[in-house]
Amino acid sequence: MERYDVVIIGAGPSGSGKSTTFHQISLLDNPTSGKIKISGKDIIKLDDNEKSDFRLKKIGYIFQHYELLPELTAIENIYLPLMVERGNLNEIKEQAEKILNEMGLIKRKDHYLSELSGGEQQRISIARALVKEPELILADEPTANLDSVAGKK
């Protein structure tokens, strides 16, 4: 299988089209014309099931407003995408704990979003995008709520 490593980070002035581009590349919106090719494949031509599969398996999303689920703990928010794709809960939890440790949040793994700072929530969002080791990461202002040290890390 062809492997590509791409990180697209939304940067630019307000109204410049970052979010529109983000939504189109992530197959959440369709462009009115043109093509979006990834690894030589026009992803716009995929049917709905193929688009869902592509999003699940190939793309990691880091949203500007986190898009985390408040009724889940930090670790549950991270391993949720893996549960859809894989079956072994012990392996999934282990993988999520590993990335939580790398993000400096292992002690916060059982905390709910209401118990986490904005920066911690942003790092949970980043960890959720990275945990499934996607081929493509789409990031819409991923470090806006992080201090400079955490943002660089």
Rosetta blueprint (number, residue, H / E / L):
1 M L
2 E L
3 R L
4 Y L
5 D L
6 V E
7 V E
8 I E
9 I E
10 G E
11 A L
12 G L
13 P L
14 S L
15 G L
16 S L
17 G L
18 K H
19 S H
20 T H
21 T H
22 F H
23 H H
24 Q H
25 I H
26 S L
27 L L
28 L L
29 D L
30 N L
31 P L
32 T L
33 S L
34 G L
35 K L
36 I L
37 K E
38 I E
39 S L
40 G L
41 K E
42 D E
43 I H
44 I H
45 K H
46 L L
47 D L
48 D H
49 N H
50 E H
51 K H
52 S H
53 D H
54 F H
55 R H
56 L H
57 K H
58 K H
59 I E
60 G E
61 Y E
62 I E
63 F L
64 Q L
65 H L
66 Y L
67 E L
68 L L
69 L L
70 P L
71 E L
72 L L
73 T E
74 A H
75 I H
76 E H
77 N H
78 I H
79 Y H
80 L H
81 P H
82 L H
83 M H
84 V H
85 E H
86 R L
87 G L
88 N L
89 L H
90 N H
91 E H
92 I H
93 K H
94 E H
95 Q H
96 A H
97 E H
98 K H
99 I H
100 L H
101 N H
102 E H
103 M L
104 G L
105 L L
106 I H
107 K H
108 R H
109 K L
110 D L
111 H L
112 Y E
113 L H
114 S H
115 E H
116 L L
117 S L
118 G H
119 G H
120 E H
121 Q H
122 Q H
123 R H
124 I H
125 S H
126 I H
127 A H
128 R H
129 A H
130 L H
131 V H
132 K L
133 E L
134 P L
135 E L
136 L E
137 I E
138 L E
139 A E
140 D E
141 E L
142 P L
143 T L
144 A L
145 N L
146 L L
147 D L
148 S H
149 V H
150 A H
151 G H
152 K H
153 K L
